[in-house]
């Protein structure tokens, strides 16, 4: 992060979002975000990053309906345990009700509050063999949870959001290895964003359901995985969910605030309720264990945290606009335009500021918009096929050859600094 930005007073992400034209909230949709073009760039870049990282690990992406019959959540146990009052439940006319002229239909559908039950339906569309496991489905489905209006808070607490979600279906003897791989993935992911993740292992609660032997073994597996991944961890005694032990992932932001972001959660219950099976080596059907996992949790909340962490001065790879090219006068306009086109072809998010404003005003506006690099084009720059580069914190990098500037941008994007 630029040093100068670090000293700026802390602002709420909602205010930064408004100043930088990233997102907004409107009374017509409490607890839901309206992404503006610039904010959506950040969202898409993060999504692409997580997609690439997980594809390398053998995940297959699925997509499942937002609105489903609530019989599914009754079967999965969510209706009772997650709580039907925490969901948005809808009364949709069935064909026969319309034919009968019924005005008020039964509450029969819900907006999904989580992706897991639907993921299991895809798992069960075919007979799975022990050789197929682990199966890893990632799912970036839109979720709705009926949070009370009093607790809604910008991107931090929403009613509609999306998680970088995935479900792993594993044999019990694969738990340890898959958890170890997940921990390694989480560490790699956060290190590449310059965060140091912290782990907390939550053990069996008093109200635990399921086979105590399976619980004991799973807890041992999780602890072994934490040790073999060589990560530091704390223990939250008896803080596991009733359906399985879990590992919580926390980070600290630039204000040293602690955020719980994501969870790796073992689940013995959903495979029972949804009657999931695989055919084992002995030819007999067995229950797989399900692992729910997210790495940064909700995209929206994570972007809210990053917005405050960076105070709007996102690193180059996440910046909605990475470079603004500014001709000093109209005379250099067409040359500046050509540079913009060339940088665009190289995948750089670049804009042209050809307003008839004074250069100082353009530089000030670019800095206020937290654009990492401002490229100035005058006659001398044109003569030497170069560009004068300023950073958003006021640092003057002097004249750089266009090709060197492009090289510098690509390296920084790659390193995510
Ligand atoms: Zn899940």
Boltz pocket constraint, residues with backbone or C-beta under 6 A from the ligand:
constraints:
  - pocket:
      binder: B
      contacts: [[A, 114], [A, 115], [A, 116], [A, 166], [A, 167], [A, 292], [A, 293]]
      max_distance: 6.0
